Amino acid sequence: MSYIPGSASPSNASELGPRWKGGCFGYSLGGFNGGIQVTTDRTTYATQTTAALASANLSTWPPMNGQASVSDGARFGYTLGVQDDANPAQCTTFSTQVTAALVSTYLSQGRIFLSSMSDGAHFGYFLGGFRAGVSRTTADCLTFATRTIVALASANLSLARYWLRSMSDGVHFGYTLGGYAPTVTAECTTFSTQVTAALASANLSQARYGLSSMSDNARFGYTPGGNDNSNDLTTTDCTTFATQVTAALASANLSLARSCLSSMSDGARFGYTLGGENNGGSSYQAIADCTIFAIQVTAALASANLSQARSRLSTMSDYNV
């Protein structure tokens, strides 16, 4: 049996992730299209449609560029990423769909072009990034219960880089892949010990930066797009969580080559890859691709396109609401 975007969902959705409770919405925040944008779009998973949501827009100050977002999977999402240490997180409250500054929550070190991931319940992680002309290895840990962030040296990356991406299996491990200068490097964060280390078996099939990432929250993670320092790419790699091995997956390649894009997932059935740029950064995209997890196929999905073409956005999902 096959499935297409917009069709009825697979009957075995519960088998794809025992932790999944049914995501309602995904959020695509901020970005750049020649100027820094505060726009937030909301993707409604039930209808696979995307529309602007002004109440969830980022604050106009500080202007974010190359920020990262993470969700506790139930109540709140957090967006961080400026080079100024004194600027707080932007918090999206899922019940009201409103975003506002959270003055108690700051990165330990202001930086941009960082990555983020969550263990699905207790902690969020912000890794790597760029600050004052230097790539960083820094890992910060956000405790969802207290909404506070501290530097966590045990989870620092082994290789300093930015324009990287992270994803999680939702319980045991998180993976941070790629980055600039183009690298294949994968690192694994063990959530039980909060330790990060290089993991060669999970390395990308092709060195790239400006890629995106998403997970089905149980079996597989996907890293679409990016740039190899010469060309924007359609390449998608699949990380099998059971074996911690990454390999190219042509059936999940993007419909359009692009970089500086972002991906999110409903946690079980579909993943969405949105926005980005190509042609040397001169062309900004609103396009959305949908990855069907049951068959590991990606195709363009116009109904989920962004309301505004942009790159360098961040995404997150309320997948456990």
VENGIQUI-V950664 format. One record per residue. N is the residue number from 1. RES is the residue in three letters. SS is DSSP state (h for helix, s for strand, l for the rest). PSI is psi in degrees with one decimal (* if undefined). OMEGA is omega in whole degrees, 0 to 359 (none if undefined). Layout:
# VENGIQUI-V950664
[[N/RES/SS/PSI/OMEGA] [N/RES/SS/PSI/OMEGA]]
This chain:
# VENGIQUI-V950664
[[1/MET/l/140.7/179] [2/SER/l/163.6/181] [3/TYR/l/147.8/177] [4/ILE/l/155.3/178] [5/PRO/l/134.5/179] [6/GLY/l/-6.8/180] [7/SER/l/175.5/173] [8/ALA/l/148.6/184] [9/SER/l/158.7/179] [10/PRO/l/144.9/181] [11/SER/l/-17.6/182] [12/ASN/l/30.5/182] [13/ALA/h/-35.2/181] [14/SER/h/-25.2/180] [15/GLU/h/-18.7/183] [16/LEU/h/-21.4/181] [17/GLY/l/105.7/183] [18/PRO/l/-17.4/181] [19/ARG/l/-11.2/186] [20/TRP/l/132.8/178] [21/LYS/l/0.4/177] [22/GLY/l/94.4/177] [23/GLY/l/146.1/178] [24/CYS/l/-45.5/188] [25/PHE/s/150.8/168] [26/GLY/s/153.5/184] [27/TYR/s/134.3/177] [28/SER/s/114.2/193] [29/LEU/s/136.7/172] [30/GLY/s/-158.3/178] [31/GLY/s/-168.3/186] [32/PHE/s/133.8/174] [33/ASN/l/45.2/188] [34/GLY/l/-19.4/173] [35/GLY/l/158.2/181] [36/ILE/s/133.6/183] [37/GLN/s/148.9/177] [38/VAL/s/-1.6/185] [39/THR/s/136.9/168] [40/THR/s/130.2/173] [41/ASP/s/147.9/177] [42/ARG/s/127.8/174] [43/THR/s/122.3/177] [44/THR/s/114.6/187] [45/TYR/l/-33.4/183] [46/ALA/l/-32.2/183] [47/THR/l/-7.6/182] [48/GLN/l/44.2/177] [49/THR/s/148.4/180] [50/THR/s/138.9/178] [51/ALA/s/155.3/177] [52/ALA/s/144.5/180] [53/LEU/l/91.7/188] [54/ALA/h/-32.9/182] [55/SER/h/-21.4/181] [56/ALA/h/8.6/178] [57/ASN/l/149.5/174] [58/LEU/l/155.5/175] [59/SER/l/149.2/179] [60/THR/l/-16.9/177] [61/TRP/l/130.5/0] [62/PRO/l/147.1/177] [63/PRO/l/128.2/181] [64/MET/l/145.2/182] [65/ASN/l/115.5/184] [66/GLY/l/36.0/181] [67/GLN/l/172.9/177] [68/ALA/s/147.4/180] [69/SER/s/148.8/178] [70/VAL/s/149.1/183] [71/SER/s/145.9/173] [72/ASP/l/-0.5/175] [73/GLY/l/10.1/183] [74/ALA/l/-51.8/189] [75/ARG/l/-40.6/189] [76/PHE/s/151.3/169] [77/GLY/s/149.7/185] [78/TYR/s/134.3/180] [79/THR/s/125.7/182] [80/LEU/s/154.2/175] [81/GLY/l/75.6/169] [82/VAL/l/161.9/182] [83/GLN/l/-9.1/180] [84/ASP/l/125.7/182] [85/ASP/l/-21.6/189] [86/ALA/l/8.8/183] [87/ASN/l/129.5/188] [88/PRO/l/173.8/175] [89/ALA/s/155.1/168] [90/GLN/s/125.4/184] [91/CYS/s/125.3/175] [92/THR/s/119.9/177] [93/THR/s/115.4/187] [94/PHE/l/-32.2/183] [95/SER/l/-29.2/181] [96/THR/l/-13.6/181] [97/GLN/l/42.0/178] [98/VAL/s/137.8/177] [99/THR/s/135.2/180] [100/ALA/s/158.2/177] [101/ALA/s/141.8/178] [102/LEU/s/95.9/194] [103/VAL/l/-9.8/178] [104/SER/l/-4.8/192] [105/THR/l/114.2/182] [106/TYR/l/149.6/167] [107/LEU/l/150.7/177] [108/SER/l/-21.4/181] [109/GLN/l/113.0/180] [110/GLY/l/134.0/180] [111/ARG/l/161.3/181] [112/ILE/s/172.3/180] [113/PHE/l/38.2/177] [114/LEU/l/176.7/177] [115/SER/s/168.5/182] [116/SER/s/156.8/176] [117/MET/s/168.6/182] [118/SER/s/151.3/173] [119/ASP/l/3.6/175] [120/GLY/l/-3.2/184] [121/ALA/l/-49.1/192] [122/HIS/l/-41.4/189] [123/PHE/s/148.5/169] [124/GLY/s/151.1/183] [125/TYR/s/137.3/175] [126/PHE/s/121.4/192] [127/LEU/s/144.4/175] [128/GLY/l/-155.2/179] [129/GLY/l/-170.7/189] [130/PHE/s/134.5/180] [131/ARG/s/129.6/174] [132/ALA/l/42.1/176] [133/GLY/l/9.6/185] [134/VAL/s/134.7/172] [135/SER/s/149.7/186] [136/ARG/l/152.8/173] [137/THR/l/-5.1/190] [138/THR/l/135.3/169] [139/ALA/s/129.4/173] [140/ASP/s/145.7/180] [141/CYS/s/124.0/176] [142/LEU/s/119.5/176] [143/THR/s/116.1/186] [144/PHE/l/-35.6/184] [145/ALA/l/-34.5/183] [146/THR/l/-10.2/182] [147/ARG/l/42.1/177] [148/THR/s/152.6/182] [149/ILE/s/136.6/173] [150/VAL/s/152.0/172] [151/ALA/s/142.2/183] [152/LEU/l/91.5/187] [153/ALA/h/-31.8/182] [154/SER/h/-22.3/181] [155/ALA/h/5.7/179] [156/ASN/l/148.9/176] [157/LEU/l/152.5/176] [158/SER/l/-20.5/182] [159/LEU/l/120.3/179] [160/ALA/l/131.8/179] [161/ARG/l/165.5/177] [162/TYR/s/176.4/189] [163/TRP/l/41.9/177] [164/LEU/l/174.5/178] [165/ARG/s/150.7/180] [166/SER/s/154.2/177] [167/MET/s/168.3/188] [168/SER/s/151.2/172] [169/ASP/l/-1.5/175] [170/GLY/l/-7.4/182] [171/VAL/l/-53.9/193] [172/HIS/l/-46.3/190] [173/PHE/s/149.3/169] [174/GLY/s/152.2/185] [175/TYR/s/133.0/177] [176/THR/s/125.3/192] [177/LEU/s/147.4/173] [178/GLY/l/-162.3/180] [179/GLY/l/177.7/184] [180/TYR/s/140.1/0] [181/ALA/l/159.2/192] [182/PRO/l/127.4/180] [183/THR/s/154.8/174] [184/VAL/l/-5.0/192] [185/THR/l/132.2/171] [186/ALA/s/139.7/174] [187/GLU/s/146.9/183] [188/CYS/s/126.8/174] [189/THR/s/120.1/177] [190/THR/s/115.4/188] [191/PHE/l/-32.6/182] [192/SER/l/-29.5/180] [193/THR/l/-12.5/183] [194/GLN/l/41.2/179] [195/VAL/s/136.9/178] [196/THR/s/138.4/178] [197/ALA/s/154.1/177] [198/ALA/s/144.8/181] [199/LEU/l/94.1/188] [200/ALA/h/-32.6/182] [201/SER/h/-21.7/181] [202/ALA/h/6.4/180] [203/ASN/l/149.6/177] [204/LEU/l/156.5/177] [205/SER/l/-16.8/185] [206/GLN/l/132.1/179] [207/ALA/l/128.6/179] [208/ARG/s/158.9/175] [209/TYR/s/170.0/181] [210/GLY/l/24.6/178] [211/LEU/l/178.4/174] [212/SER/l/174.6/181] [213/SER/l/153.8/176] [214/MET/s/166.4/183] [215/SER/s/150.0/172] [216/ASP/l/4.4/174] [217/ASN/l/16.0/181] [218/ALA/l/-54.2/191] [219/ARG/l/-36.2/187] [220/PHE/s/149.3/170] [221/GLY/s/152.6/185] [222/TYR/s/140.3/179] [223/THR/s/90.6/183] [224/PRO/s/152.2/167] [225/GLY/l/-164.0/181] [226/GLY/l/-170.1/182] [227/ASN/s/139.6/181] [228/ASP/l/18.2/182] [229/ASN/l/-0.7/175] [230/SER/l/-39.9/186] [231/ASN/l/147.4/167] [232/ASP/s/151.1/192] [233/LEU/l/153.9/169] [234/THR/l/-8.4/187] [235/THR/l/133.5/169] [236/THR/s/130.0/173] [237/ASP/s/150.2/178] [238/CYS/s/126.3/174] [239/THR/s/120.6/177] [240/THR/s/115.1/186] [241/PHE/l/-33.1/182] [242/ALA/l/-32.8/182] [243/THR/l/-11.3/184] [244/GLN/l/40.8/180] [245/VAL/s/137.4/178] [246/THR/s/138.6/178] [247/ALA/s/155.4/177] [248/ALA/s/144.9/180] [249/LEU/l/91.4/188] [250/ALA/h/-32.4/182] [251/SER/h/-19.8/181] [252/ALA/h/8.0/178] [253/ASN/l/151.9/180] [254/LEU/l/156.9/177] [255/SER/l/-19.7/180] [256/LEU/l/129.7/179] [257/ALA/l/130.8/178] [258/ARG/l/164.1/180] [259/SER/s/174.8/181] [260/CYS/l/42.3/180] [261/LEU/l/-178.4/180] [262/SER/s/151.6/182] [263/SER/s/155.6/175] [264/MET/s/169.2/187] [265/SER/s/151.4/172] [266/ASP/l/-0.6/175] [267/GLY/l/0.0/182] [268/ALA/l/-44.4/192] [269/ARG/l/-45.1/186] [270/PHE/s/147.3/170] [271/GLY/s/151.2/184] [272/TYR/s/131.2/177] [273/THR/s/123.2/194] [274/LEU/s/147.9/172] [275/GLY/l/-156.8/180] [276/GLY/l/-175.8/180] [277/GLU/s/158.2/174] [278/ASN/s/-173.1/183] [279/ASN/l/48.1/177] [280/GLY/l/25.1/179] [281/GLY/l/8.6/182] [282/SER/l/-9.8/183] [283/SER/s/120.2/181] [284/TYR/s/145.5/190] [285/GLN/l/144.5/172] [286/ALA/l/-2.5/190] [287/ILE/l/143.8/172] [288/ALA/s/133.1/170] [289/ASP/s/144.3/178] [290/CYS/s/126.7/175] [291/THR/s/123.0/179] [292/ILE/s/110.7/187] [293/PHE/l/-33.2/183] [294/ALA/l/-32.3/182] [295/ILE/l/-1.0/177] [296/GLN/l/47.6/178] [297/VAL/s/139.2/178] [298/THR/s/139.1/177] [299/ALA/s/154.2/176] [300/ALA/s/144.0/181] [301/LEU/l/93.2/189] [302/ALA/h/-32.3/182] [303/SER/h/-19.7/180] [304/ALA/h/5.7/179] [305/ASN/l/148.6/175] [306/LEU/l/155.8/176] [307/SER/l/-15.8/186] [308/GLN/l/126.2/178] [309/ALA/l/132.0/179] [310/ARG/l/159.2/174] [311/SER/s/-180.0/177] [312/ARG/l/26.5/176] [313/LEU/l/170.2/173] [314/SER/s/157.5/182] [315/THR/s/156.6/175] [316/MET/s/167.2/185] [317/SER/s/151.1/173] [318/ASP/l/35.1/198] [319/TYR/l/-14.4/179] [320/ASN/l/9.8/181] [321/VAL/l/*/none]]
